[in-house]
């Protein structure tokens, strides 16, 4: 597992093309992520993930649908050349003629496996006046919260959707069972690792009558499953501590945990001279 530490407001000042070149170019982020796993055996599943809004315009503004198509095509081409890697390039903020979207694309084997559409936009995302898009323009793509690769079940959501308990409610309604093998959360300022992340009490979907702190209780990772989180927020906290403890993290749910309160942090390693955080190979959880 490799994550890219991405800071909104600092790392998105240039055009999207520059960000894609750093991601996909020779010795770019994905090449280096692949090299970090070069000694892994054939049974591993390399995963790369970065934070919400990585695929956006300067300073986080939405890109056009044509720019989104170009970005997805470039990432799919890289994925075809490196079919073993799962690539979650954060989220993509884009607009069509009628709708605004914030979606998480998942690439594997040269194909777009899943495109999760964010349900609950932040105040800056809904300011364009366009309708908020809950269905990806390409209706052939699955926009639900779940997808499957290599006999593993993944869940994915974005930022505020976690606070509104979307994956957990969706899973229990549509699937049921103990949970997913890997829960993915790219975000901007939503930090389950802290003890201050609270529920909404606004009476809308996913709100609670009284505010309570969330932690990992909204995770849908099954026992011994993993919760992977990558955030784009910034803080006055010392950079390395912020990155390793809150921005690029993996937590594994305890095998005896009954209420999502026992998650153990998996330590990552910040690579010298880069924004990449690498994690040693972990046992793949297996669904029954």
N, C-alpha and C positions, 0 to 999 in steps of 0.2 A: 504494500500500500504506500502510495506517495501522494502528498497533498501540496498544493501551491498556496503559499501565504499571499493573499491578495487584499490590499487595503483600499476601500472606496475613498476617493478624494485624493489619493496619492498615486495610485498605480493605473488610473484610468484617464489620465489627462490627455493622452494622444489618441489618434484614430484607431479604429478597430483593427485595421490591417496590421498595424505595428504590434498589437497584442497577439494576433494570430501568428505573425512571423516569429515572435518569441516562443509561442507555444509549439509550433509545428516545424520550425526551421531546423537546419542541421545543428546539432548540439543544443537544440531548444529544450524547453521544459519536458516535453514528452520523451525526447531522446534520452535525456538524463534520467528521467524516471524509469525508463526501460533498462538503462545501464545499471541502475541501483538494484534491479532484480535479476541481473544477468547470471548470478550464481545460483539462483533458485532452481529447484528440480522441476521436472515436467508436470508435477501435480499441482503447481501453484496457479492462482488466478490473479495476475497483476491488476491493480485498480489505481487509477489516477483521478483525483477530484480537486476542484477548486471552488471558490465561493460564489455566492449570489452576485449577479450582475457582471461577471467577467466578460461575457459577450454583450457589450453595450457600447454606446458611443462615448465621446469624451465627457468626463464628469458624470457618467452614469445615465446619460440621456438615451432614450429608446432609439434603436436603429430602424431602418426601413425593412419591409418584408424581403426586398431584393437583397439587401445586405445580409439578412439572416440566411437566405438561401445560399449565398456565396460562402458564408462562414461554415454552415453545415456541410456543404459539399467539400470544402477543404479538409475538414476534420474527418469526414467519412473516407476520403482518399487516403489520409494517413492511417486510419483504422484498418483499411483494406490491406495496407502494407505491413501492419503490425496487428494481425487478427487476434492475438492472444490477450491483448490488453483491453480492459474495460475503461472507457474514457467518459468521465462526467465533467464537462468543461464549465462547471458552475451553472449559472442560469443565463438566459438570453432575453433581454428586454427589447421588444420590437413592436411596431405598429403596422397594421394594414390600413386600408382606406376607412374602415369602420370600427376596428377594434384595437385595443392595446393588450399586449400579452407579456407575461414573464414565465418562461418555460424552462424546464430542466431536460436537456437532451441526453440520452445515454447511447453511446456508440460501442459496438463490439463486432469484430469480424467484418468491418466495412459497412455495416448496416446500422441504421437508426433503430435501436431496439424499443425505445420508449420515449415519449415526450410528455412529461408531467406538466400540467398547466396550473400555475399558482392560483388558488381560490380567493385569497384575501389580500388585496393590494395594500401597500402602505400609502400614506397621504400624498407623497410625491409621485407615486406611480399612477394615481387616478386623476391627476390634475389636467390631463390633456382634453378631457371632456368626451373622449371616445368610450364606447362600451367596453367593459372588461371582458376579455376573452377567456372562456373556460373550456373551449374545444379547439384543439390545434387545427389550423386551416387544412392540413392534409388529413381528411377523415379516415384514411387507411391506417393511421398510426394510433396506437393505444395511448390514451391520455389518463388512464387510471393511475392509482398510486402504486400498483404492484407490477413487477415483471419477473421473469425467470431466466436464469442463465446457468448452464452447467449443473442442473438439478438443484440450484440454490434459488430461494425466493427472496427478492429484494423489495423493499418499500422505499419510496422517495417522496419528499415534499419540500417546501421552501418556507423558511422564515416564519411569518405569522401563522401559516397553516399549522405549524407545530404547536403554537400557543393555543390554537382553537381545536387541537386534538383531532385533526382531520384523518390521519392515517389510522389511528386506533379505532375511530368510529367507522371508517370505511371498511377496515378489515373485519371487524366484528359483524357488520351488516352483510358484506358480500362473501366472506370466506369463512371466518370462524377459525377455531383452533388455537394453538399455543402462541403463534407469532411467526415472524419472518426470520430468515437467517441473518440478513444484513439490512439495517435501516440507515438510509442516507439523508443527510440534512445540510444542504448549502444554505447560508443565511447572511443577513446583514444586521448584526446587533442583537440576535436572539441566541442567548448563551445558556443552554441547559446545565453547563458545568457550574454555574453560580447558584447561590441560594437566594437570589432576588428576582428571578424570572417568574412572573405571576400570570395567572389566568385573566381573561377579560371578564368583566361583569356588566357588559352593555346590553344583555338580553338577546344578542344575536347568536347565530349558530356557533356552538362550541363554547359559549360563555358559561360561567358558573354563578350561582346565586351570590356567593361570597368569594372574594379573591383568595386564592391559596397558591402556594409556591409549587412549581412544576417539577424541577429537576429532570429526572429521566422517566417520570411517571407517564408521559405521553409517548414514550418510545413503544414500538411494537416488536422489538427484538425478542425472540424466544429465549428460553433458558440456554445459556452458553452462546447465544447469538451476539452480534456486534452492532454498535451504534456508532456511525461515522459522521463527524461534524466538521464543516469548514466554513468559517465566518469571515466577512469582509469589513468588520467594524474596526475602529481605532480607539485608542485609550492612552492616557498618560502613563500607564503601567510600563515597566521595563519590557522592551520589545521581545526578547527571547522568552521570558516568562509568559507574556500575553499569548504568543504564538503557540507554545507547547502546552499551556494549561487551559486555554480557552478558544483559540482560533482554529487550530488544526489538531483534532483529537480523535482517538478511538477509545471506546469503553466496551467492555465485555460484561454481559449480564451473568450473574452468578447462577450456577446450576440449581441452587435451592431457593432462589428468589421468587417469592409469591406475589409481590406487589410493586415491582419495578423500582425498588429502593436500594438494591445492592448491585451496583455497577463498578467494575474495577478498571481503572485507567491503564491503558497500554502506552508505555513510553515511546516517544518518537525521537528522531535525531535530526537536528537542523544541519543541512549540508553546508559546508564551508563555502562562502562566497556565492550562495544562491538563496532563493526564497523557498526551496523545497524542504519539506519535512518527510523523512522516510521512516517506515516502520518495518521491523523484522517480520519475516513470514509467520503467520499464525495458523493454527489448525482450522481448516474450513468446517464450519458447522454443517450438519446434514439434516435435511428435513426428513420426517418419517414417511 
